[in-house]
Amino acid sequence: MSDIRHPALHGLEHAALDALSGRLTDPFAFLGPHDSEAGCVVRSFQPGAQKVEAVAGDDSAVLATLDEVSDGLFAGIIGARRPYRLRVHWPAGVHEAEDPYAFGLILGDLDLHLMSEGAHWELPERLGSVVTEVEAVPGVAFSVWAPNARRVSVVGDFNSWDGRRHPMRLRHDSGVWELFVPRLKAGERYKYEIVGREGQTLPLKADPLARRTEMPPATGSIVAEPFAFRWTDEAWMADRAARQAPDAPMAIYEVHPASWLRPEGDHTGVLDWDALVERLIPYVADLGFTHIEFMPIAEHPFGGSWGYQPLGLFAPSARYGTAEGFARFVNAAHRAGIGIIVDWVPAHFPTDPHGLARFDGTALYEHEDPREGFHQDWNTYIYNLGRREVQGFLIASGLYWLERFHVDGLRVDAVASMLYRDYSREQGQWVPNIHGGRENLESIDFLKRFNTIVRERAPGAVTIAEESTAFPGVSHPVAEGGLGFDYKWNMGWMHDTLQYAAREPLYRSYHHNELTFGLVYAFSEHFVLPISHDEVVHGKGSLLGKMPGDAWQKLANLRAYLSFMWSHPGKKLLFMGCEIGQHREWGHDGEIDWALLQDEGHAGLQMLVRDLNRLYAREPALHRLDADPAGFAWVIGDDATNSVFAWLRKAPDAPTLLCVLNMTPVTRTHYAVGVPQAGRWREVLNSDAGIYGGSNAGNGGAVATDAAPAHGHDQSLDLTLPPLSLTIFRFEG
């Protein structure tokens, strides 16, 4: 080591040693330009450089050749203070740029105040890595929240991943570290090197606010280009609120984009967003679904988590292309009349060392106490929603997808785990709230606040809760004491009805209430009926595989079940592959078994789903009073012996529909069903039709009423009920 007793270091020898050892906590007090009696002293740390010159900012004239006063530490006097650049001679070439330590503060006080208050909704546009200009100099501004760190540096290819080269400035009031690196451009890989308060160097950390990432399994952040997509979906955005209202038809196709369809000839590759525009959007439009719901597409390190353990909450996964590519997909979907919902995960995050875990050496994003901060089921950390900064980080993420990408809805994952402190915990494994109860008051506050802000900033967008308990008011307005979601997944309905459908028909009469019970509470919330990925994975088998009987009966059971679902109050959600009756349970490393469509039975099931969607959208009685008990009435709810059900769907100024379900493989003839209106009832759907692969039993297209009272009505229909089927009749007068 050279002698650090240089005039340019007088009184700063300890700072010089800190710079050399990578422990410089206040770099702007030592590096960069500083006035002295002899003139402006410039100090720069450039380990490995052969020579460093300070050159004039206007004409590049050499102002001084800096002395290497110690290993990689250069210092010299340039005379009067003036704009300058550093010309650094490396073995492989010469690099010239302004000195990062010659610039003043980067972030304004308002940015830092809003972040500290958890109320900065443009967080990714201001913090993280931002391509910008400072004092007319182009470059990248880096900033990161790490209040308990002793030192933070930005490292990347541009500085050989050497944390001594670009230590950052701490803004003490907020705990944010910042640095402007001049002449740096978009596309640079980077991470943060953090020294904890105990002096320990942590694993390199990805940027929590990165808007672009490396392709997994690589974990680096990438400086994103300024977003410049031109939207052409104005018509959709103007009326999407009506398309997603409780009285609108919503049929959601849930998709894991990597395993929906693989590129031809490449069973390990994935389609990018532009390829999905060409393949997925036409498919969904043809089947008549109103929405696509993507399993989480925020960046996540482990593909086997299906996205439910994300670490890049502001970065569309590099697996599928760029952020602009995702914007093109959303824009194209909107122009095709299809809404986009994405799964969003504010409940927990993975423990990967490059992520949020112990981010600055302390439990910053998570709770310190594992009884509050660790999910035993998923081996993940739980966000500390009692911290304003964490709440703000998460809400800004949700808004980012809604505002930046015009996403139409967020389905919030694992809400039940957020609401209860004792979720999946035994006595003694959880910490009660301040009142001694099990409710997680901080999470409840967060969810209410999140939904309130979404209403204000993203009009027409919806939020959907995956909530599996009887927590009251999930989809009720915050002003009325609810959580403020637009919709709630009806997990109870899903569990009960799938359990019924999986039973042998011989035993269904003993479990009749499993199909009827959902109507007891169907209007207590705004519900989505979810047949999701969770029901066709982890040994649960496929949806078709749950059905009893031989091959024909399995398909007939599934046709009847889906027809029941589409005619039941509530929005619809169906996981990809279920519409063709896939035999195998879903595997994220494969794709849908598209070859099944060569079989008439499976093609018929797909045709039925298409017709159900079109009927659902066309008939107001099937959707207009979805959230109103006036839209539903039982006709037959107690014929357990025959496993027959009948009900009416109604809407003002629209034809009434009669739905009759026969869940046995027996054709029932001359079965009387009372109806409220005398006249002709047209058969508008029969899941047993031959075109769907059924036996083609039915009622000749229409039935006229008899003057025979039944089921509380003055007239009735004499019907043939096909085996394992649902038939729908529309009153035509």
Secondary structure, DSSP 8 states (H G I E B T S, - for coil): ------GGGTT-HHHHHHHHHT--S-GGGTSEEEEETTEEEEEEE-TT-SEEEEEETTT--EEEE-EEEETTEEEEE-SS---EEEEEEETTEEEEEE-GGG----S-HHHHHHHHTT--TTHHHHSEEEEEEETTEEEEEEEEE-TTEEEEEEEEGGGTT-TTT-B-EEETTTTEEEEEEET--TT-EEEEEEEETTS-B---B--TT-S-B--TT---EE-----------HHHHHHHHHHTSTTS--EEEEE-HHHH---TT-TT----HHHHHHHHHHHHHHHT-SEEEES--EE-S-GGGTTSS-SEEEEE-GGG--HHHHHHHHHHHHHTT-EEEEEE--SEE---TTTTTTTTSS-SSB-SSHHHHEETTTTEEEB-TTSHHHHHHHHHHHHHHHHHS---EEEETTHHHHHBTTTT--TTSS---TTS-SB-HHHHHHHHHHHHHHHHHSTT-EEEE---S--TTTTS-GGGTS---SEEE-HHHHHHHHHHHTS-HHHHGGGTHHHHTHHHHTTSS-EEEEE-GGGGSTTS--HHHHS-SSHHHHHHHHHHHHHHHHTSSSEEEEETTGGGT-SS---TTS---GGGGGSHHHHHHHHHHHHHHHHHHH-GGGTTTTT-GGGEEEEEEEETTTTEEEEEE--TTS--EEEEEE-SSS-EEEEEEEESS-SEEEEEEETT-GGGTS---S-TTEEE-BS--BTTBSEEEEEEE-TTEEEEEEE--
